[in-house]
Every structure is written in structure tokens, then in C-alpha cells.
Amino acid sequence: MQQWPEHPVQYMAVRPKQRVFNAGKFSKGDLFTVIAYVVFFIGGAASLITLIPGYMTAFSTQEQALFGINLILYVTFFVLAMIQCGPQFFDSFKTMRYHPWAKWLMLPGGWILTIMVNALIAGLTGQAVTSENQAALEGMATTVPLPVMLVVTALFGPFVEEYLFRHLLIGKLSRKLNVWVCLPISTVLFAGIHFIGAGVGSWLEVVPYVMLGITMGLAYILSGKSMAYSYMLHVLNNTIALLVVYLLYPLIPAGV
């Protein structure tokens, strides 16, 4: 005679838990990359590139010369970051195996949420929420082709920033501090780096970057510390911003 299990509930399907990806410990390579980033992006060493014989004369506009510096730096730091976290980055794409529908929907959802908050603040204050960084991007749009700008600003740049501000400042730092303490640290430094050199004319200029820092930090944490997931959100944000500047802005009549 067949015997039925005493506790049949044990045979019920169990929803897979969210996997938490291991960012690992800080390495000498991480330290070298961070120091180099501080020296070139914050310390101003990037300006030494302009001293290369023939560099400035190779460009027809100042915007192109500035973009050339960004191109050299981001390609270099993309390679350095990939050396440090390439295996963890590609492995973290597996986060999409857990609750995939929710995660795919939250990519545009997270971006829309930041836009709504920025629009709400702009409506309450009666001022546009923008920054010097945005103005520089608009200036480059007239001289740098969109495909080239997409590679640097929407692919390489986000990877470098996700490595520094999410992978290191949340993923690895959370080995020493509570992850919810790491989030504001990451957000403040992420927002602040976008104003190095340009300065802050108004607190409203900081709002978009604070919102992005919070959104991408939450995406990183809630996806199980998946650098790939926060990177996809970052790529989406930068790609839409570029397409708006290149394709939409030229259609707006001057003076509007």
C-alpha cells in the first residue's frame, strides 16, 4: 500500500530567493584605479593631455578637444575597471533570473521615477532643474557625432562610475559598514563628482544627480548587489538624455 508523506507541504514549489553577488575585498588594483581616478578627474591631471604636441590643433573646436580628453580618460578607466571587476560584472547579469519581469519593468520605471521627482521639484520652485554638465553636453552635441558620444557617455562612462560608486562604495565597502550607510556615501560622492571644475550655481543643479545616485544605489542593492543591473539603468538614463539632446532639442524653436 502506498504511503503518503506526513508533510506534503514540503513538495510545494518554492520561489527562488534573490541571489546576492559577492563584490569581494578591496584589492591593490582597486586602490590604484581609485587613486588614478582622483588624480586625473578631481586633481586636474587630465589637463596635461592638452600639453601633448599637436593635440589642441588637431581639433576644430574647444568642445571637440574637451571630448577628446574625456574619450582618452574613459577608455583608459574602462579598461582598468574591467580588469578589476570584469568577472563579477558579467556574473551579476544572472540577477535577471530572479523575478525577471519585475526587474525589466523597473529599469524604465526607475528612470521615470527620477524624471517625475525632478519635474515635481521644478514645478514647486518654478525653476528648471539642470546643471553645467548638461550645458556642456549640449555644446558638444553640435560638434561630436551621436554614435561616438553614445559609446563614451552611455557605455564607457556608466561602467566606470558603477564600478567606483556602486561596486566599490556599496558592494565592497558594505563588508565594513552597513549597506544603508554606504548608500548615502555613494550618492553624495556620485553627485559631487559631476560638479568638479564646474561648481554648483544652485542647489537645484544637484537634484538630478542625487536622484540618480539614490535610484541606481537602490537598484544595485535590491538586485542583490548586481553591478550589471545598476549599469543597465545608468546606460538607459544616459542614452535617453543623449537622444533628447541630439534629436529633440534641434526641433525646439529658438527662444522657446
Rosetta blueprint (number, residue, H / E / L):
1 M L
2 Q L
3 Q L
4 W L
5 P L
6 E L
7 H L
8 P H
9 V H
10 Q H
11 Y H
12 M L
13 A L
14 V L
15 R L
16 P L
17 K L
18 Q L
19 R L
20 V L
21 F L
22 N L
23 A L
24 G L
25 K L
26 F L
27 S L
28 K H
29 G H
30 D H
31 L H
32 F H
33 T H
34 V H
35 I H
36 A H
37 Y H
38 V H
39 V H
40 F H
41 F H
42 I H
43 G L
44 G L
45 A H
46 A H
47 S H
48 L H
49 I H
50 T H
51 L H
52 I L
53 P L
54 G L
55 Y L
56 M H
57 T H
58 A H
59 F L
60 S L
61 T L
62 Q H
63 E H
64 Q H
65 A H
66 L H
67 F H
68 G H
69 I H
70 N H
71 L H
72 I H
73 L H
74 Y H
75 V H
76 T H
77 F H
78 F H
79 V H
80 L H
81 A H
82 M H
83 I H
84 Q H
85 C H
86 G H
87 P H
88 Q H
89 F H
90 F H
91 D H
92 S H
93 F H
94 K H
95 T H
96 M H
97 R H
98 Y L
99 H L
100 P H
101 W H
102 A H
103 K H
104 W H
105 L H
106 M H
107 L H
108 P H
109 G H
110 G H
111 W H
112 I H
113 L H
114 T H
115 I H
116 M H
117 V H
118 N H
119 A H
120 L H
121 I H
122 A H
123 G H
124 L H
125 T H
126 G L
127 Q L
128 A L
129 V L
130 T L
131 S L
132 E H
133 N H
134 Q H
135 A H
136 A H
137 L H
138 E H
139 G H
140 M H
141 A L
142 T L
143 T L
144 V L
145 P L
146 L H
147 P H
148 V H
149 M H
150 L H
151 V H
152 V H
153 T H
154 A H
155 L H
156 F H
157 G H
158 P H
159 F H
160 V H
161 E H
162 E H
163 Y H
164 L H
165 F H
166 R H
167 H H
168 L H
169 L H
170 I H
171 G H
172 K H
173 L H
174 S H
175 R H
176 K L
177 L L
178 N L
179 V H
180 W H
181 V H
182 C H
183 L H
184 P H
185 I H
186 S H
187 T H
188 V H
189 L H
190 F H
191 A H
192 G H
193 I H
194 H L
195 F L
196 I L
197 G L
198 A L
199 G L
200 V L
201 G L
202 S L
203 W H
204 L H
205 E H
206 V L
207 V H
208 P H
209 Y H
210 V H
211 M H
212 L H
213 G H
214 I H
215 T H
216 M H
217 G H
218 L H
219 A H
220 Y H
221 I H
222 L H
223 S L
224 G L
225 K L
226 S L
227 M H
228 A H
229 Y H
230 S H
231 Y H
232 M H
233 L H
234 H H
235 V H
236 L H
237 N H
238 N H
239 T H
240 I H
241 A H
242 L H
243 L H
244 V H
245 V H
246 Y H
247 L H
248 L H
249 Y H
250 P H
251 L H
252 I L
253 P L
254 A L
255 G L
256 V L
